């Protein structure tokens, strides 16, 4: 129990609700503040970034790959999840912006982790089917291709090759992007 001197009135709360209720309120408030402070310090010490990627399949079973202007190699398209944004919504938003994706259904496939400098990057991968792509080169993506997951084009990133193997069932799942 908190030892609050009886002369402290706490704005009339003491008289109105009683000592036990006020002490419980203070304990819960202090706990909430300590928790928020801890989480803020933890985020500064060990930041995490949440991202999404999509394996967009066409009707022939080929998967969409992109060439980003700021990174080498063919990759699965994706991007960042905004604060408070559901991952599936982030995926559809990012793919709409980057490759002109419309329609389709996104199904969760896996969750991966990788180091991104000082931060940890957690990536949710979705399998997307039944969508349309109306690509135009933009500031982020220079070109796209649809490739057979079992025979990817030369120049794919190592992470893309691992994901394609998992998606086609020829490789065991890995927790690392």
C-alpha positions as CSV (number, residue, x, y, z in Angstrom):
1,X,0.0,0.0,0.0
2,X,1.1,3.6,-0.7
3,X,1.6,5.6,2.4
4,X,-0.1,8.9,1.5
5,X,-0.4,11.4,4.3
6,X,-4.1,12.2,5.2
7,X,-3.6,15.9,4.6
8,X,-3.1,15.2,0.8
9,X,-6.5,15.6,-0.7
10,X,-5.7,14.7,-4.4
11,X,-8.3,17.1,-5.7
12,X,-11.1,15.6,-3.7
13,X,-10.5,12.1,-5.0
14,X,-9.7,10.8,-1.6
15,X,-13.0,11.9,-0.1
16,X,-15.1,11.0,-3.1
17,X,-13.7,7.5,-3.8
18,X,-11.9,6.4,-0.7
19,X,-8.3,5.6,0.1
20,X,-8.2,2.1,-1.5
21,X,-9.6,3.2,-4.8
22,X,-7.3,6.2,-5.0
23,X,-4.3,4.0,-4.2
24,X,-5.3,1.5,-6.9
25,X,-5.7,4.4,-9.4
26,X,-2.3,5.8,-8.6
27,X,-0.6,2.3,-8.8
28,X,-2.2,1.7,-12.2
29,X,-1.2,5.1,-13.4
30,X,2.4,4.8,-12.2
31,X,2.6,1.3,-13.8
32,X,1.3,2.6,-17.1
33,X,3.8,5.5,-17.1
34,X,6.7,3.1,-16.2
35,X,5.6,0.7,-18.9
36,X,5.5,3.5,-21.6
37,X,8.9,4.7,-20.4
38,X,10.4,1.2,-20.6
39,X,8.9,0.6,-24.1
40,X,10.3,4.0,-25.3
41,X,13.8,3.2,-24.0
42,X,13.6,-0.3,-25.5
43,X,12.7,1.2,-28.9
44,X,15.6,3.5,-28.7
45,X,18.0,0.8,-27.6
46,X,16.7,-1.9,-30.0
47,X,14.5,-0.4,-32.7
48,X,12.3,-2.6,-34.9
49,X,10.9,-1.8,-38.3
50,X,7.9,-3.7,-39.7
51,X,7.7,-4.3,-43.4
52,X,5.6,-6.4,-45.8
53,X,6.4,-8.2,-49.1
54,X,4.1,-9.8,-51.7
55,X,4.5,-12.8,-53.9
56,X,2.1,-11.8,-56.6
57,X,1.2,-14.8,-58.8
58,X,-0.3,-14.5,-62.3
59,X,-2.7,-17.0,-63.8
60,X,0.3,-18.9,-65.3
61,X,1.8,-19.4,-61.8
62,X,4.6,-17.0,-62.4
63,X,5.7,-14.6,-59.6
64,X,6.1,-10.8,-59.9
65,X,9.7,-9.5,-59.3
66,X,10.8,-5.9,-59.2
67,X,14.0,-4.0,-59.8
68,X,14.3,-1.2,-57.2
69,X,16.3,1.9,-58.2
70,X,18.1,1.9,-54.8
71,X,19.0,-1.8,-54.5
72,X,20.6,-4.3,-56.8
73,X,18.9,-7.4,-58.0
74,X,15.4,-8.8,-58.6
75,X,13.2,-8.8,-55.5
76,X,9.7,-9.4,-54.3
77,X,7.8,-6.0,-54.1
78,X,6.8,-4.6,-50.7
79,X,7.4,-1.8,-48.3
80,X,6.9,-0.4,-44.8
81,X,3.9,-0.7,-42.5
82,X,2.8,2.7,-41.2
83,X,2.1,3.1,-37.4
84,X,-1.2,1.5,-36.6
85,X,-1.7,0.1,-40.1
86,X,-2.7,-3.5,-40.5
87,X,0.0,-5.4,-42.4
88,X,-2.3,-6.7,-45.2
89,X,-3.6,-3.2,-45.8
90,X,0.0,-1.9,-45.9
91,X,0.9,-4.6,-48.5
92,X,-2.0,-3.7,-50.8
93,X,-1.2,0.0,-50.4
94,X,2.5,-0.5,-51.2
95,X,1.9,-2.7,-54.2
96,X,-0.7,-0.3,-55.5
97,X,1.8,2.5,-55.3
98,X,4.8,0.6,-56.6
99,X,3.4,-1.7,-59.4
100,X,-0.2,-0.6,-59.9
101,X,-1.7,-3.6,-58.3
102,X,-5.5,-3.8,-58.1
103,X,-7.8,-6.5,-56.8
104,X,-6.8,-9.9,-55.8
105,X,-6.6,-11.7,-52.4
106,X,-3.6,-11.6,-50.1
107,X,-2.9,-14.6,-47.8
108,X,-0.4,-14.6,-45.1
109,X,2.6,-16.9,-45.9
110,X,5.3,-16.2,-43.3
111,X,7.0,-13.9,-40.9
112,X,10.8,-13.2,-41.2
113,X,13.5,-11.3,-39.4
114,X,16.6,-9.6,-40.6
115,X,19.1,-7.0,-39.4
116,X,18.8,-3.6,-41.1
117,X,21.8,-1.6,-39.8
118,X,21.0,-0.9,-36.1
119,X,17.4,-2.0,-36.3
120,X,15.7,-5.3,-36.6
121,X,13.4,-5.6,-39.6
122,X,10.4,-7.9,-39.3
123,X,8.9,-8.7,-42.7
124,X,5.4,-10.3,-43.2
125,X,5.2,-12.2,-46.6
126,X,1.9,-12.6,-48.3
127,X,0.9,-14.7,-51.3
128,X,-1.3,-12.6,-53.7
129,X,-3.5,-14.2,-56.3
130,X,-6.2,-12.9,-58.7
131,X,-4.7,-9.4,-58.9
132,X,-4.0,-7.2,-61.9
133,X,-0.8,-5.2,-62.4
134,X,-0.6,-2.0,-64.4
135,X,3.0,-1.1,-64.0
136,X,4.6,2.2,-64.9
137,X,8.3,2.9,-64.0
138,X,8.4,5.2,-61.0
139,X,10.9,6.7,-58.5
140,X,11.2,3.4,-56.6
141,X,10.8,0.6,-59.2
142,X,12.6,0.7,-62.6
143,X,11.2,-2.5,-64.1
144,X,9.2,-5.7,-63.3
145,X,9.0,-9.2,-64.6
146,X,6.9,-12.3,-64.0
147,X,9.2,-15.3,-63.5
148,X,8.8,-19.0,-62.9
149,X,9.5,-19.5,-59.2
150,X,11.4,-22.7,-60.0
151,X,13.6,-20.9,-62.6
152,X,14.2,-17.3,-61.4
153,X,16.1,-14.8,-63.5
154,X,19.7,-14.1,-63.0
155,X,20.4,-11.4,-60.5
156,X,17.9,-12.3,-57.9
157,X,18.8,-11.3,-54.4
158,X,19.6,-14.2,-52.0
159,X,16.5,-13.4,-49.9
160,X,14.3,-13.6,-53.0
161,X,15.8,-16.9,-54.0
162,X,15.1,-18.3,-50.5
163,X,11.5,-17.0,-50.6
164,X,10.9,-18.5,-54.1
165,X,12.2,-21.8,-52.9
166,X,9.8,-21.7,-49.9
167,X,6.9,-20.6,-52.0
168,X,7.5,-23.4,-54.6
169,X,8.0,-26.0,-51.8
170,X,11.6,-26.8,-52.8
171,X,13.2,-25.3,-49.8
172,X,12.5,-25.5,-46.0
173,X,11.1,-22.4,-44.3
174,X,13.7,-20.1,-42.8
175,X,13.0,-17.5,-40.1
176,X,15.6,-15.2,-41.7
177,X,14.7,-12.9,-44.6
